[in-house]
Every structure is written in C-alpha cells, then in structure tokens.
Amino acid sequence: MLEEADLLGAVTAVSFYISAILVFTFRLFGRPQYGYWVGYFEFLLAIPMIFLLLKAPQLERPVLYYIQIGCMLA
C-alpha cells in the first residue's frame, strides 16, 4: 500500500504543477478562458489529496507530510 500511495502522491503533485504552469501560460498568451478549464482540473486533484491525507495515519507519515498536503489543498 505504501508504494501505491507514494505513486499516487507523485502523480498528483506533478499533475498539479503542470496544470499550474498551463494556467499561467494561457494567461500570458491572452487565453484565460482555457486556464479556467485547467483550474477545474486542479479542483479535481483535491480528491486524491484528501485520500492521501486520510491514509496518512495508517502509513505512519511524519508531520511534514500533513503540512505539505495541507498546503497543496489550501
């Protein structure tokens, strides 16, 4: 379960970073309406983050893990 959780967290984080870059890129090119759609995708990324947050005590994650996921959700 630990490896699957780590993979889910890595894929979610990379997806979030790529989507954030896309939002700013669309804004730079004067297409903010496309950035709105990417923003909706970012909201969907909260689902795996919440799942990871709920599984953290079972996987004995350190306090920093909770802080990092909390910052991503904020």
N, C-alpha and C positions, 0 to 999 in steps of 0.2 A: 504494500500500500504506500510505503514511503516514496518509492521511485515514481509511482504514478502521480502522487501529489506534487512531487518536485517537477515532473514534466508538465503537469497542468499549470503550475505556477509560472514556469519559464515561458510556456507558450502564451499564457495570458499576458504576462509582462511585456513580451516582445510585441504582441499584437497591439497592446495599448500604446507603446512607444511609436510604432509605425503609424497607427491611426492618428496620434497627436501630431506627428510630423506632416501627415497628409492634410490635416486641418489647417495648419499654418501655411503649407504650400498652396492650398486652394485660396486662402485669403491673400497671399502675396500675388497670385495671378488674377485676382479680382473675381473669383468664383466662390463667394462664401456660401452659396446655397448648397454646393457639394459638401462643404465642410459640415453642414448641419446633418447630412445623412451619415457622415462618418461619426459625428457626435452621438447619434442614436446607437451606433455600433458600440461606442465606448460605454454607454449606459448598460448594454447587454453584458459587457465584460464584468460587471459587478456580480453577476450570478456565480461564476467560478470563484471569484474572490471571497464571497460570503461563504461558499462551500469550504474553501481552504481555511477560513477563519474558524468555522465550526469544527473542523477536523484537527486543528492545531493542538488542542489539549491531548487528544488521543495519540498524536505523533510526538508529544513531548517537545514542542517547539520552544525556543527561547523567547524572552520578552521582546527582543528586537524584531522578531517575526511578526508579532502582533502590531507593533508600531509601523512597520513597513506596509502591511496590508491596510492598516487604518489610514495611512497617508494616501495610498492608492485609491481607497474608497472615498476619501474626502475630496 
